[in-house]
């Protein structure tokens, strides 16, 4: 237990400092080689990588549409219901985020518009690993579908000659995705960024991944003009604020559901009650013993701290300084504090709102800024699949009046040609009379 | 003149290819040294740089507020009116972009919210150079003001012991900016990113600049967790689409108003009429002779092309492929084509809507994605000064029902602790009965 008020400012800062994440120079070099290979050799580079890294023999890169359509037959009723419900809730919440164009005259004859345009081609990466991640398909695929993007590509690795898990395929089908690429890692990112014979080139790449995926996303965003990525990646985090009447078993379960994500996950508890902290520590030990991923969770707990604060108000100050990806409020009444929430990716209010609800099915997005980026970056939302541009239409009279603002500014900034583009039009208007 | 349909696909691509912009390794090395210096030595590093690079003797870094407040006394009536009008129009257009929170139940007992939070501390960089750029203050400062950011810092270089131009100070005053730092280049970016004794640390840095400023912005965004920048930088561009009844003098004036920005600016004309192209070429020569910045404009014209297309529809296809920062439509009736606009930063419709209107005063923002980034990035808008986060509040009954979606997904993804965080609560609910 770390007693906030008894520690120095330095110790306070240290306890909130995240473990440094520095990609090795080696990963950058290897990613650059993979990018160059895929750019030059397209599909054949992807097939060679599938053989080498994923132990595959089949040269297949694209999942046939009938496999996507038939996947649901392999799902249990319960899992199908779960995917359907998660899809519906995520769709409902993100549909409400649909942007509206703006149109107004700033002064007579000067019409200004802000318009939204769906990003034309988007790529979604879904990591492989020990288990399939259908939730990752839903959290990104629904938004692509709602945006109306013309091209949506999903890429995910396959280990050996296994096919892609039907839960992934069914989630993709619900999202209307018909282009699924059996390819992973930096190669898959390169394929979507440059395009290959089988993989359409996209404009923006979404999705989490290992250090190769993260590095490849950064490299394509830095080197290909017009290419964008979703947000900076980092290890997952949760911060729980709990008062004296919170349930330590619930707190421990929430901390562990974050800790099992990865050894680099960080979990923090802030409470104004020493007893709650002590009991949470006990509950962590008990619950940990029964987890299949207890080794991972144990490592993550080593980066993590239970902190005693003076007051719940102080807890919100500390949380704002840390800027957690997930913020769980197990408080008798969180309402008076909600306005004090700052720099959080997603907030879970009350004893019966575990993080796993948002991870899977409540409707909010589970792609969230982490590693301190919640000070500036948004949780993934529908606007991430759109861009805005402006349109202006000015009448002759509008320009005559507006010239009184343009000409002195152009003169002050020493830009003759800017002034001339207006003056030459004013002359034409005067000559018409 | 380049006849689109008579050229190979390769030649077509070549004519739309932007000149490569690669920052030299030398600039990266020098920027890193400046960043480290400012991080370690704060104000004294900035003062040393002001003496070295800006030829200054005075150690002053911060403009006293009374200087900001009194600046308008030095302005001509015309310039004050121009700044007031530009400020009012930009404010009117961006105020309409104010975001609204969203709150809805995705299913009974599952309340989801999307909330907007102003980015707390923002930095605005305004480049120095041969003339002051009050428009750059307005285009960024109004948005910071409308967002309600708690801290707004403006940094701009001063050459020698001259004070900052009163047009800059007055524009800043209108935008409610009280912290103005007399510092430029990578040092100013570092000061806002790390904070110094005089300069508040910010979370997001906006604004154009030279290759040092651009490199410093990239470096702080890559290395400081939570730090963000506005958008990738690149040379300025305009693409004009003109039909057979367009005015070649207007076209030439618009091309030149872009060309005078810098030697690396790119200007393109697409027309379906050979005569218009020939006359525009003549008008360019005539108008160029009278410009104070004709050397710059001449260099820019060397990167630029007048292209004959088959039809106006083809012009829009070519424009979408190029993705211009500014798109000017000098068409008899642009309306039927407006839905074909893709990948443009800002669009100027009709013969009497020159780019300089949007650069200064129509109300739209002049900070726009360039260098192909208009496929994915937005024109600067009010949301760039906000972030979104989500909040969910789930009732006991809500969680019981939602668990049917969460538990099978957690099982499918092999995440026990995620399931446990739900099951442990369901048990508690059942035990209450």
Interface residues (C-beta under 8 A of the other chain):
Chain A: X18 X76 X78 X79 X81 X82 X83 X85 X86 X88 X89 X92 X93 X96 X97 X102 X104 X106 X107 X110 X112 X114 X117 X119 X120 X130 X131 X132 X133 X134 X135 X167 X203 X204 X225 X226 X227 X228 X234 X247 X249 X250 X253 X254 X256 X257 X259 X260 X261 X287 X290 X291 X292 X293 X297 X323 X338 X341 X342 X343 X344 X345 X346 X347 X348 X349 X350 X351 X352 X353 X354 X355 X356 X357 X358 X359 X360 X361 X362 X363 X364 X365 X369 X371 X372 X373 X374 X375 X376 X377 X378 X379 X381 X383 X387 X388 X389 X390 X391 X392 X393 X394 X395 X396 X398 X399 X402 X404 X405 X406 X407 X408 X409 X410 X411 X412 X413 X414 X415 X416 X417 X418 X419 X420 X421 X422 X424 X425 X428 X429
Chain B: X18 X76 X78 X79 X81 X82 X83 X85 X86 X88 X89 X92 X93 X96 X97 X102 X104 X106 X107 X110 X112 X114 X117 X119 X120 X130 X131 X132 X133 X134 X135 X167 X203 X204 X225 X226 X227 X228 X234 X247 X249 X250 X253 X254 X256 X257 X259 X260 X261 X287 X290 X291 X292 X293 X297 X323 X338 X341 X342 X344 X345 X346 X347 X348 X349 X350 X351 X352 X353 X354 X355 X356 X357 X358 X359 X360 X361 X362 X363 X364 X365 X369 X371 X372 X373 X374 X375 X376 X377 X378 X379 X381 X383 X387 X388 X389 X390 X391 X392 X393 X394 X395 X396 X398 X399 X402 X404 X405 X406 X407 X408 X409 X410 X411 X412 X413 X414 X415 X416 X417 X418 X419 X420 X421 X422 X424 X425 X428 X429
